[in-house]
Amino acid sequence: MFLVIGAVLLVTTFLILVGLVSLFALARRPNASVSTPSVSDLPHELALCDNFKPGSIVLIDLGKGDKRYTVTGDCPVSALALRDAYDTRLQALGWVVHNDGNGNFAGYEYERRELLTASVNDSSSTANQSNLSVDMVTGQDPPPDFPRIRPSPSPSPSPRPSPSPSPSPSASPKRSPPPSPSA
C-alpha cells in the first residue's frame, strides 16, 4: 500500500515539476508553442514500450529547432521487467545511460545533443503493469555528470612516405674537391 502511495506521489511530483519547468521555459522563450501529439508522432529515441498506453503527452516547441517531449503512460509489463530492459533499449538507440538501479534513468545522446530523463514505477491503476515517465529535450549540452566528449575525427588515410627529393634545376651543382697535387 505504501509503495503505491509513494509511486503516486512520485509521479505527481514529477508531473508538477515538469509543468513548472515547462512554464519557465515558455516564459524564457515567448515564441514557444505547446501541442499534444499522438504516440505515433513521437520520436523513436524516447524508447517507449510496446503497446504503450499514453496518460499525457506534451510537446513544447522551444524555437530554433529545439523541442521538449514530456510523456507519461502505462506499459503492459511489470516495472521490474521494464527496468531491466529499458537501460539496454536506450543504449541500443545511442544513449549514454546513467541508471540508479531504482527505475530512474538519465541519458544523453552526443550526436543529436538530446537529454533524456525517465522513471519506471509500478502502475497505480493496474496490477503487473508499469508507469513510464519520459522527458526529452533536444539541442542540449551534456549535463555536468556526463563527460564532455568530442566526436572522434574521421580516420584519415595513412601518411605515405614522400619520394626522395630530386635536385631542382635552379639548385647550384655540387662542387667537387680540388685535385690533389701530384709529386
SULTAZI-V206489 format. One record per pair of residues at least 24 apart in sequence whose C-alpha atoms are under 7 Angstrom apart, sorted by the first residue. I is the first residue (numbers start at 0). J is the second residue. Records with the same first field share a line. If there is no record, write none. Layout:
BEGIN
I = J, J
END
This chain:
BEGIN
3 = 123
6 = 120, 121
7 = 123
28 = 61
30 = 62
31 = 59, 60, 61, 62
32 = 59, 60, 61
33 = 57, 58, 59, 60
34 = 58, 59
44 = 92
46 = 88, 89
48 = 74
50 = 74, 75
65 = 137, 138
66 = 136, 137
67 = 135, 136, 137
68 = 134, 135, 136
69 = 133, 134, 135
70 = 132, 133, 134
71 = 131, 132, 133
72 = 130, 131, 132
73 = 122, 128, 129, 130, 131
74 = 128, 129, 130, 131
75 = 128, 129
76 = 127, 128, 129
77 = 121, 127, 128, 129
78 = 119, 120, 121, 128, 129
82 = 119
107 = 141
112 = 137, 138, 139, 140
113 = 137, 138, 139
114 = 139
END
